[in-house]
C-alpha cells in the first residue's frame, strides 16, 4: 500500500496504480475480524416458501424512514422475488422492520434496463475538454475499463500539474471518511471539498451553535416510546407519512392511539395531516418564522413564560441575560416587542405575513404554552430557504420560552429520514472500518449553495468570511446528484461546461452523468460483499451480496 500511495503522491499515477489505489477504500467493507466465508453464511434463510433457492438478507440503502429489512429470493443467481421482515410477531413495542414499496422494488432497480452497463466517453471529448458546449448533448462512445482508467489517471495528473490540487473539485454526498474517492484524492495531494446540508437545511449549523451539541438535533428528540408520553405533538413542515417511509407513520399512530393530540402546520393538507392531525393549520410557504414570532409576542404579553428555565438555562432572551460585551439591544424579547425597531411582532403583524388568522395564532400560542409535555417536530423544508437560519433559532427559542424541553415527551428538533421517531443515541452500532485516516491536505471547502458561482466566477466565501480565489478545472461526482438536487440547475450546467474535465460514476445516466465527459458504471449494494445498516436505534441489519455485479459495473467503495 505504501508503494501505491508513494506513486500517487509523486505524480507517477498510471492506470494500474489508479485501479489499485481505488481498491484501498473497498477494503473498508470488510468487517474487522470477519472473513468472507463468515459473511457468506449469514443473512441466509435456507427455506424459500416451497421454492428452490435461498432467501438472503439484502440491503435497503435509501435514506428514508428506517432502512428496513429486505430479503431477496435468489434462484440460480437471479432474484425472482422480494419480501420484508417476518422474523418475529409484529407489535407496537417491537414492530417488524417492514420495507415500503420503494425498498421492495429494488429488484427492478438493480436489474433495470436503464442501468449504466459499461464505461463511456463523450464523442467530442479531448484532453482539456474538447468541445465543452456539447456536454449534455453529445453522443456517447463505449470504451473499455482500461481506456477509462487511463483517461482518469492522465487527466488527474494533467490537471494537478497545470493548476494544482485545489483545481480538483469533489462535491461528495455522505461521509467522506467512508469512501474511496476522497481517500484516493487526499493521498494524491488533496482536493477542494463541498460542505453544507441540503436535506436538513440550516438545522445542523444553528442547532450546534445554540446547544453546543455537535449534530443537527435529530438525536435529541423523543424515541417512539417517549412520543406516547407527549400530550401534544406539532408536526411543523413534516410529512412522515409520505417522506419517511417505513415505521415513522406507524409509530406516530401508536402515539395517537395513546391519546396524544397532533397539530400539523403545512401549506398543503398532506398525507400526514389526513392520517394524524386533530388540527391542520395551513400557512404560506417560507413564513414559519413570522408565525413563531407572533406566538412569542402573545406568550410574553400574557405572562406564559417559564422564567426560571430562561434565567437558569439560556442566554440572550432578555437584556439582563446577555453575554458580556453584547449590545443590550441585541436580545430576543425586545426584538419581539418592537422596543427598538417600533415593530411589535404581534399576532396581527404575523398574520399579514404567514396567512394564519391572528385569532388562531393566539389560540395556538396559548395551547402550546400551557401544554406539557409538548413536542415540536420539524421537517427540513422550513429551514431550506433564504435566511433559513432564523427558523430553527426561533423555533428552539419558542420551546425554551415555555420550558418545553428536557422532559419526556417534550422537545424541539428536526426529525426525518431514518431518524424519524427514532431519536436518541444508537443502542447498537457497527464498528469502524479499520482503515487509517487519510487527511485531505487542502482546506478549501465550498458551500453547496455557492459552488456553481465559485466555478464560474473563481471566488468563494470561506466559512469564516474569508473570500478566496479558486480555479476549478475538474469535477468528480459520485454518491451525489448535484444538477437535480442543488439549487441553480441552469447555472450548474454552465459550470459543468466551463471546466476542463467532468467525470461521473453512477448506476444510471443521471443529470450529472449526462453533462460529464466520462461515465463509470458502479454497482449497487446488492452486488457488493455486504455490510451493516441501522434500522431503528436498537437494530442492526446485516446484509450480504445478492447477485454478481451486473454488466461491467464495478464497486466504487
ABEGO torsion letter per residue (X at the ends): XAAAAAAAAAGBBBAAAAAAAAAAAAAAABBBGBBAAAAAABGBBABAGGBBEBBBBBBBABBBAAGBBBBBBBBGGBBABBBBBAABBBBAABBBBBBBAAAAAAAAAAABAABBABBBBBAABBBGGEBAAABGABBBBBBBAAAAAAAAAAAAAAAAAAAEAAABBBBBBEBAAABAAAAAAAAAGEBBBBBEBAAAEAAAAAAAAAAGBBBAGAAABBBAAAAAABABBBBBGBBAAAABBEAAAAAAAAAAAAGBBBBBBBABBBAAAAAABABBBBBBBGAAAAAAAAAAAAAAAAGABBAAAAAAABBGABAABBBBGBBAABBAAAAAAGAAAGBBBBAAAAAAAAGBBAAAAAAAAAAAAABOBBBBBBBAAAABBBGAAAAAAAAAAAAAAAGBBGBBGBEBBBBBEAABGABEBBABBBBBAGBBBBBBABABBBBAAAAAAAAAAGBBBBAAGBBBBBBBABBBBBGBBAAAABBGAAAAAAAAAABABBBBBBABBBAAAAABABBBBBBBAAABAEEBBBBBAABBBBBBBABBBBEABBBAX
